Amino acid sequence: MARQPQLNLPGIPQHIVQRGNNRLPCFLDDTDRKRYLRYLHLLR
């Protein structure tokens, strides 16, 4: 059975989980992680 659509309400925080494929790290180093966080901030 498919997942139900998630509600996206303005001003309500969402819990986001990110995992690497086969339990590998998602980021190569701290610079890579900070770049990702900057990109996320731009999407707000």
mmCIF file as Biopython writes it, N, C-alpha, C and O atoms, coordinates in Angstrom:
data_model
#
loop_
_atom_site.group_PDB
_atom_site.id
_atom_site.type_symbol
_atom_site.label_atom_id
_atom_site.label_alt_id
_atom_site.label_comp_id
_atom_site.label_asym_id
_atom_site.label_entity_id
_atom_site.label_seq_id
_atom_site.pdbx_PDB_ins_code
_atom_site.Cartn_x
_atom_site.Cartn_y
_atom_site.Cartn_z
_atom_site.occupancy
_atom_site.B_iso_or_equiv
_atom_site.auth_seq_id
_atom_site.auth_asym_id
_atom_site.pdbx_PDB_model_num
ATOM 1   N N  . MET A ? 1  ? 0.837  -1.174 0.000  1.0 0.0 1  A 1 
ATOM 2   C CA . MET A ? 1  ? 0.000  0.000  0.000  1.0 0.0 1  A 1 
ATOM 3   C C  . MET A ? 1  ? 0.892  1.252  0.000  1.0 0.0 1  A 1 
ATOM 4   O O  . MET A ? 1  ? 1.881  1.319  0.730  1.0 0.0 1  A 1 
ATOM 5   N N  . ALA A ? 2  ? 0.536  2.217  -0.810 1.0 0.0 2  A 1 
ATOM 6   C CA . ALA A ? 2  ? 1.317  3.450  -0.921 1.0 0.0 2  A 1 
ATOM 7   C C  . ALA A ? 2  ? 1.149  4.312  0.323  1.0 0.0 2  A 1 
ATOM 8   O O  . ALA A ? 2  ? 0.143  4.228  1.028  1.0 0.0 2  A 1 
ATOM 9   N N  . ARG A ? 3  ? 2.151  5.137  0.573  1.0 0.0 3  A 1 
ATOM 10  C CA . ARG A ? 3  ? 2.079  6.056  1.711  1.0 0.0 3  A 1 
ATOM 11  C C  . ARG A ? 3  ? 1.055  7.147  1.440  1.0 0.0 3  A 1 
ATOM 12  O O  . ARG A ? 3  ? 0.847  7.558  0.299  1.0 0.0 3  A 1 
ATOM 13  N N  . GLN A ? 4  ? 0.429  7.600  2.500  1.0 0.0 4  A 1 
ATOM 14  C CA . GLN A ? 4  ? -0.519 8.705  2.396  1.0 0.0 4  A 1 
ATOM 15  C C  . GLN A ? 4  ? 0.252  10.008 2.168  1.0 0.0 4  A 1 
ATOM 16  O O  . GLN A ? 4  ? 1.356  10.164 2.692  1.0 0.0 4  A 1 
ATOM 17  N N  . PRO A ? 5  ? -0.308 10.944 1.397  1.0 0.0 5  A 1 
ATOM 18  C CA . PRO A ? 5  ? 0.360  12.236 1.215  1.0 0.0 5  A 1 
ATOM 19  C C  . PRO A ? 5  ? 0.552  12.946 2.553  1.0 0.0 5  A 1 
ATOM 20  O O  . PRO A ? 5  ? -0.310 12.875 3.429  1.0 0.0 5  A 1 
ATOM 21  N N  . GLN A ? 6  ? 1.664  13.616 2.704  1.0 0.0 6  A 1 
ATOM 22  C CA . GLN A ? 6  ? 1.959  14.342 3.936  1.0 0.0 6  A 1 
ATOM 23  C C  . GLN A ? 6  ? 1.411  15.763 3.854  1.0 0.0 6  A 1 
ATOM 24  O O  . GLN A ? 6  ? 1.419  16.378 2.788  1.0 0.0 6  A 1 
ATOM 25  N N  . LEU A ? 7  ? 0.943  16.271 4.967  1.0 0.0 7  A 1 
ATOM 26  C CA . LEU A ? 7  ? 0.490  17.655 5.019  1.0 0.0 7  A 1 
ATOM 27  C C  . LEU A ? 7  ? 1.694  18.582 5.085  1.0 0.0 7  A 1 
ATOM 28  O O  . LEU A ? 7  ? 2.655  18.316 5.806  1.0 0.0 7  A 1 
ATOM 29  N N  . ASN A ? 8  ? 1.635  19.659 4.336  1.0 0.0 8  A 1 
ATOM 30  C CA . ASN A ? 8  ? 2.691  20.661 4.359  1.0 0.0 8  A 1 
ATOM 31  C C  . ASN A ? 8  ? 2.040  21.990 4.713  1.0 0.0 8  A 1 
ATOM 32  O O  . ASN A ? 8  ? 1.596  22.726 3.832  1.0 0.0 8  A 1 
ATOM 33  N N  . LEU A ? 9  ? 1.986  22.296 6.013  1.0 0.0 9  A 1 
ATOM 34  C CA . LEU A ? 9  ? 1.325  23.498 6.487  1.0 0.0 9  A 1 
ATOM 35  C C  . LEU A ? 9  ? 2.354  24.589 6.769  1.0 0.0 9  A 1 
ATOM 36  O O  . LEU A ? 9  ? 3.355  24.333 7.439  1.0 0.0 9  A 1 
ATOM 37  N N  . PRO A ? 10 ? 2.121  25.800 6.267  1.0 0.0 10 A 1 
ATOM 38  C CA . PRO A ? 10 ? 3.063  26.893 6.509  1.0 0.0 10 A 1 
ATOM 39  C C  . PRO A ? 10 ? 3.264  27.139 8.007  1.0 0.0 10 A 1 
ATOM 40  O O  . PRO A ? 10 ? 2.307  27.159 8.780  1.0 0.0 10 A 1 
ATOM 41  N N  . GLY A ? 11 ? 4.515  27.322 8.395  1.0 0.0 11 A 1 
ATOM 42  C CA . GLY A ? 11 ? 4.839  27.636 9.782  1.0 0.0 11 A 1 
ATOM 43  C C  . GLY A ? 11 ? 4.901  26.432 10.708 1.0 0.0 11 A 1 
ATOM 44  O O  . GLY A ? 11 ? 5.209  26.586 11.890 1.0 0.0 11 A 1 
ATOM 45  N N  . ILE A ? 12 ? 4.616  25.238 10.202 1.0 0.0 12 A 1 
ATOM 46  C CA . ILE A ? 12 ? 4.655  24.029 11.019 1.0 0.0 12 A 1 
ATOM 47  C C  . ILE A ? 12 ? 5.931  23.259 10.664 1.0 0.0 12 A 1 
ATOM 48  O O  . ILE A ? 12 ? 6.110  22.872 9.510  1.0 0.0 12 A 1 
ATOM 49  N N  . PRO A ? 13 ? 6.824  23.031 11.644 1.0 0.0 13 A 1 
ATOM 50  C CA . PRO A ? 13 ? 8.064  22.308 11.347 1.0 0.0 13 A 1 
ATOM 51  C C  . PRO A ? 13 ? 7.787  20.857 10.942 1.0 0.0 13 A 1 
ATOM 52  O O  . PRO A ? 13 ? 6.782  20.267 11.337 1.0 0.0 13 A 1 
ATOM 53  N N  . GLN A ? 14 ? 8.691  20.307 10.156 1.0 0.0 14 A 1 
ATOM 54  C CA . GLN A ? 14 ? 8.594  18.919 9.729  1.0 0.0 14 A 1 
ATOM 55  C C  . GLN A ? 14 ? 9.842  18.163 10.178 1.0 0.0 14 A 1 
ATOM 56  O O  . GLN A ? 14 ? 10.936 18.725 10.233 1.0 0.0 14 A 1 
ATOM 57  N N  . HIS A ? 15 ? 9.664  16.903 10.492 1.0 0.0 15 A 1 
ATOM 58  C CA . HIS A ? 15 ? 10.778 16.036 10.867 1.0 0.0 15 A 1 
ATOM 59  C C  . HIS A ? 15 ? 11.305 15.400 9.580  1.0 0.0 15 A 1 
ATOM 60  O O  . HIS A ? 15 ? 10.567 14.713 8.874  1.0 0.0 15 A 1 
ATOM 61  N N  . ILE A ? 16 ? 12.574 15.631 9.283  1.0 0.0 16 A 1 
ATOM 62  C CA . ILE A ? 16 ? 13.174 15.111 8.051  1.0 0.0 16 A 1 
ATOM 63  C C  . ILE A ? 16 ? 14.311 14.181 8.431  1.0 0.0 16 A 1 
ATOM 64  O O  . ILE A ? 16 ? 15.139 14.512 9.279  1.0 0.0 16 A 1 
ATOM 65  N N  . VAL A ? 17 ? 14.347 13.021 7.801  1.0 0.0 17 A 1 
ATOM 66  C CA . VAL A ? 17 ? 15.412 12.048 8.026  1.0 0.0 17 A 1 
ATOM 67  C C  . VAL A ? 17 ? 16.129 11.819 6.706  1.0 0.0 17 A 1 
ATOM 68  O O  . VAL A ? 17 ? 15.493 11.588 5.677  1.0 0.0 17 A 1 
ATOM 69  N N  . GLN A ? 18 ? 17.437 11.884 6.737  1.0 0.0 18 A 1 
ATOM 70  C CA . GLN A ? 18 ? 18.230 11.606 5.541  1.0 0.0 18 A 1 
ATOM 71  C C  . GLN A ? 18 ? 19.211 10.505 5.885  1.0 0.0 18 A 1 
ATOM 72  O O  . GLN A ? 18 ? 19.918 10.579 6.890  1.0 0.0 18 A 1 
ATOM 73  N N  . ARG A ? 19 ? 19.251 9.493  5.054  1.0 0.0 19 A 1 
ATOM 74  C CA . ARG A ? 19 ? 20.143 8.365  5.287  1.0 0.0 19 A 1 
ATOM 75  C C  . ARG A ? 19 ? 20.959 8.106  4.040  1.0 0.0 19 A 1 
ATOM 76  O O  . ARG A ? 19 ? 20.489 8.319  2.922  1.0 0.0 19 A 1 
ATOM 77  N N  . GLY A ? 20 ? 22.187 7.645  4.236  1.0 0.0 20 A 1 
ATOM 78  C CA . GLY A ? 20 ? 23.026 7.267  3.110  1.0 0.0 20 A 1 
ATOM 79  C C  . GLY A ? 20 ? 22.652 5.886  2.587  1.0 0.0 20 A 1 
ATOM 80  O O  . GLY A ? 20 ? 22.119 5.058  3.326  1.0 0.0 20 A 1 
ATOM 81  N N  . ASN A ? 21 ? 22.929 5.648  1.332  1.0 0.0 21 A 1 
ATOM 82  C CA . ASN A ? 21 ? 22.667 4.358  0.718  1.0 0.0 21 A 1 
ATOM 83  C C  . ASN A ? 21 ? 23.573 3.300  1.344  1.0 0.0 21 A 1 
ATOM 84  O O  . ASN A ? 21 ? 24.776 3.521  1.481  1.0 0.0 21 A 1 
ATOM 85  N N  . ASN A ? 22 ? 23.011 2.164  1.721  1.0 0.0 22 A 1 
ATOM 86  C CA . ASN A ? 22 ? 23.766 1.079  2.356  1.0 0.0 22 A 1 
ATOM 87  C C  . ASN A ? 22 ? 24.504 1.543  3.612  1.0 0.0 22 A 1 
ATOM 88  O O  . ASN A ? 22 ? 25.606 1.080  3.908  1.0 0.0 22 A 1 
ATOM 89  N N  . ARG A ? 23 ? 23.881 2.457  4.337  1.0 0.0 23 A 1 
ATOM 90  C CA . ARG A ? 23 ? 24.445 3.001  5.597  1.0 0.0 23 A 1 
ATOM 91  C C  . ARG A ? 23 ? 25.770 3.747  5.422  1.0 0.0 23 A 1 
ATOM 92  O O  . ARG A ? 23 ? 26.531 3.895  6.378  1.0 0.0 23 A 1 
ATOM 93  N N  . LEU A ? 24 ? 26.039 4.208  4.225  1.0 0.0 24 A 1 
ATOM 94  C CA . LEU A ? 24 ? 27.229 5.019  3.987  1.0 0.0 24 A 1 
ATOM 95  C C  . LEU A ? 24 ? 26.952 6.456  4.429  1.0 0.0 24 A 1 
ATOM 96  O O  . LEU A ? 24 ? 25.794 6.867  4.488  1.0 0.0 24 A 1 
ATOM 97  N N  . PRO A ? 25 ? 27.995 7.221  4.738  1.0 0.0 25 A 1 
ATOM 98  C CA . PRO A ? 25 ? 27.786 8.621  5.116  1.0 0.0 25 A 1 
ATOM 99  C C  . PRO A ? 25 ? 27.148 9.412  3.978  1.0 0.0 25 A 1 
ATOM 100 O O  . PRO A ? 25 ? 27.404 9.144  2.804  1.0 0.0 25 A 1 
ATOM 101 N N  . CYS A ? 26 ? 26.325 10.378 4.333  1.0 0.0 26 A 1 
ATOM 102 C CA . CYS A ? 26 ? 25.677 11.236 3.327  1.0 0.0 26 A 1 
ATOM 103 C C  . CYS A ? 26 ? 26.622 12.320 2.825  1.0 0.0 26 A 1 
ATOM 104 O O  . CYS A ? 26 ? 26.469 12.814 1.708  1.0 0.0 26 A 1 
ATOM 105 N N  . PHE A ? 27 ? 27.594 12.688 3.644  1.0 0.0 27 A 1 
ATOM 106 C CA . PHE A ? 27 ? 28.482 13.792 3.302  1.0 0.0 27 A 1 
ATOM 107 C C  . PHE A ? 27 ? 29.931 13.322 3.332  1.0 0.0 27 A 1 
ATOM 108 O O  . PHE A ? 27 ? 30.310 12.484 4.150  1.0 0.0 27 A 1 
ATOM 109 N N  . LEU A ? 28 ? 30.730 13.876 2.429  1.0 0.0 28 A 1 
ATOM 110 C CA . LEU A ? 28 ? 32.138 13.494 2.337  1.0 0.0 28 A 1 
ATOM 111 C C  . LEU A ? 28 ? 32.960 14.072 3.477  1.0 0.0 28 A 1 
ATOM 112 O O  . LEU A ? 28 ? 33.868 13.423 3.997  1.0 0.0 28 A 1 
ATOM 113 N N  . ASP A ? 29 ? 32.629 15.311 3.862  1.0 0.0 29 A 1 
ATOM 114 C CA . ASP A ? 29 ? 33.364 15.985 4.935  1.0 0.0 29 A 1 
ATOM 115 C C  . ASP A ? 29 ? 32.497 17.108 5.493  1.0 0.0 29 A 1 
ATOM 116 O O  . ASP A ? 29 ? 31.361 17.295 5.057  1.0 0.0 29 A 1 
ATOM 117 N N  . ASP A ? 30 ? 33.029 17.850 6.454  1.0 0.0 30 A 1 
ATOM 118 C CA . ASP A ? 30 ? 32.267 18.906 7.101  1.0 0.0 30 A 1 
ATOM 119 C C  . ASP A ? 30 ? 31.909 20.025 6.118  1.0 0.0 30 A 1 
ATOM 120 O O  . ASP A ? 30 ? 30.832 20.614 6.222  1.0 0.0 30 A 1 
ATOM 121 N N  . THR A ? 31 ? 32.792 20.322 5.175  1.0 0.0 31 A 1 
ATOM 122 C CA . THR A ? 31 ? 32.508 21.352 4.165  1.0 0.0 31 A 1 
ATOM 123 C C  . THR A ? 31 ? 31.323 20.938 3.304  1.0 0.0 31 A 1 
ATOM 124 O O  . THR A ? 31 ? 30.462 21.760 2.993  1.0 0.0 31 A 1 
ATOM 125 N N  . ASP A ? 32 ? 31.276 19.698 2.927  1.0 0.0 32 A 1 
ATOM 126 C CA . ASP A ? 32 ? 30.170 19.158 2.136  1.0 0.0 32 A 1 
ATOM 127 C C  . ASP A ? 32 ? 28.850 19.276 2.910  1.0 0.0 32 A 1 
ATOM 128 O O  . ASP A ? 32 ? 27.828 19.657 2.341  1.0 0.0 32 A 1 
ATOM 129 N N  . ARG A ? 33 ? 28.874 18.950 4.201  1.0 0.0 33 A 1 
ATOM 130 C CA . ARG A ? 33 ? 27.679 19.042 5.045  1.0 0.0 33 A 1 
ATOM 131 C C  . ARG A ? 33 ? 27.205 20.482 5.175  1.0 0.0 33 A 1 
ATOM 132 O O  . ARG A ? 33 ? 26.004 20.744 5.102  1.0 0.0 33 A 1 
ATOM 133 N N  . LYS A ? 34 ? 28.131 21.423 5.366  1.0 0.0 34 A 1 
ATOM 134 C CA . LYS A ? 34 ? 27.760 22.835 5.499  1.0 0.0 34 A 1 
ATOM 135 C C  . LYS A ? 34 ? 27.171 23.374 4.198  1.0 0.0 34 A 1 
ATOM 136 O O  . LYS A ? 34 ? 26.233 24.171 4.230  1.0 0.0 34 A 1 
ATOM 137 N N  . ARG A ? 35 ? 27.706 22.950 3.057  1.0 0.0 35 A 1 
ATOM 138 C CA . ARG A ? 35 ? 27.169 23.363 1.761  1.0 0.0 35 A 1 
ATOM 139 C C  . ARG A ? 35 ? 25.717 22.895 1.626  1.0 0.0 35 A 1 
ATOM 140 O O  . ARG A ? 35 ? 24.857 23.649 1.169  1.0 0.0 35 A 1 
ATOM 141 N N  . TYR A ? 36 ? 25.450 21.656 2.025  1.0 0.0 36 A 1 
ATOM 142 C CA . TYR A ? 36 ? 24.100 21.105 1.974  1.0 0.0 36 A 1 
ATOM 143 C C  . TYR A ? 36 ? 23.150 21.928 2.849  1.0 0.0 36 A 1 
ATOM 144 O O  . TYR A ? 36 ? 22.035 22.240 2.430  1.0 0.0 36 A 1 
ATOM 145 N N  . LEU A ? 37 ? 23.586 22.278 4.052  1.0 0.0 37 A 1 
ATOM 146 C CA . LEU A ? 37 ? 22.743 23.068 4.945  1.0 0.0 37 A 1 
ATOM 147 C C  . LEU A ? 37 ? 22.462 24.458 4.372  1.0 0.0 37 A 1 
ATOM 148 O O  . LEU A ? 37 ? 21.364 24.987 4.550  1.0 0.0 37 A 1 
ATOM 149 N N  . ARG A ? 38 ? 23.439 25.054 3.687  1.0 0.0 38 A 1 
ATOM 150 C CA . ARG A ? 38 ? 23.214 26.353 3.031  1.0 0.0 38 A 1 
ATOM 151 C C  . ARG A ? 38 ? 22.158 26.217 1.941  1.0 0.0 38 A 1 
ATOM 152 O O  . ARG A ? 38 ? 21.281 27.074 1.828  1.0 0.0 38 A 1 
ATOM 153 N N  . TYR A ? 39 ? 22.223 25.159 1.139  1.0 0.0 39 A 1 
ATOM 154 C CA . TYR A ? 39 ? 21.229 24.930 0.081  1.0 0.0 39 A 1 
ATOM 155 C C  . TYR A ? 39 ? 19.837 24.757 0.676  1.0 0.0 39 A 1 
ATOM 156 O O  . TYR A ? 39 ? 18.862 25.284 0.140  1.0 0.0 39 A 1 
ATOM 157 N N  . LEU A ? 40 ? 19.740 24.019 1.783  1.0 0.0 40 A 1 
ATOM 158 C CA . LEU A ? 40 ? 18.438 23.850 2.431  1.0 0.0 40 A 1 
ATOM 159 C C  . LEU A ? 40 ? 17.877 25.192 2.904  1.0 0.0 40 A 1 
ATOM 160 O O  . LEU A ? 40 ? 16.681 25.456 2.781  1.0 0.0 40 A 1 
ATOM 161 N N  . HIS A ? 41 ? 18.752 26.024 3.440  1.0 0.0 41 A 1 
ATOM 162 C CA . HIS A ? 41 ? 18.316 27.319 3.935  1.0 0.0 41 A 1 
ATOM 163 C C  . HIS A ? 41 ? 17.773 28.183 2.788  1.0 0.0 41 A 1 
ATOM 164 O O  . HIS A ? 41 ? 16.827 28.945 2.990  1.0 0.0 41 A 1 
ATOM 165 N N  . LEU A ? 42 ? 18.349 28.075 1.612  1.0 0.0 42 A 1 
ATOM 166 C CA . LEU A ? 42 ? 17.888 28.861 0.458  1.0 0.0 42 A 1 
ATOM 167 C C  . LEU A ? 42 ? 16.496 28.438 -0.008 1.0 0.0 42 A 1 
ATOM 168 O O  . LEU A ? 42 ? 15.788 29.229 -0.632 1.0 0.0 42 A 1 
ATOM 169 N N  . LEU A ? 43 ? 16.100 27.214 0.285  1.0 0.0 43 A 1 
ATOM 170 C CA . LEU A ? 43 ? 14.792 26.716 -0.150 1.0 0.0 43 A 1 
ATOM 171 C C  . LEU A ? 43 ? 13.645 27.225 0.700  1.0 0.0 43 A 1 
ATOM 172 O O  . LEU A ? 43 ? 12.485 27.092 0.312  1.0 0.0 43 A 1 
ATOM 173 N N  . ARG A ? 44 ? 13.949 27.812 1.864  1.0 0.0 44 A 1 
ATOM 174 C CA . ARG A ? 44 ? 12.867 28.290 2.743  1.0 0.0 44 A 1 
ATOM 175 C C  . ARG A ? 44 ? 12.139 29.448 2.153  1.0 0.0 44 A 1 
ATOM 176 O O  . ARG A ? 44 ? 11.204 29.966 2.764  1.0 0.0 44 A 1 
#
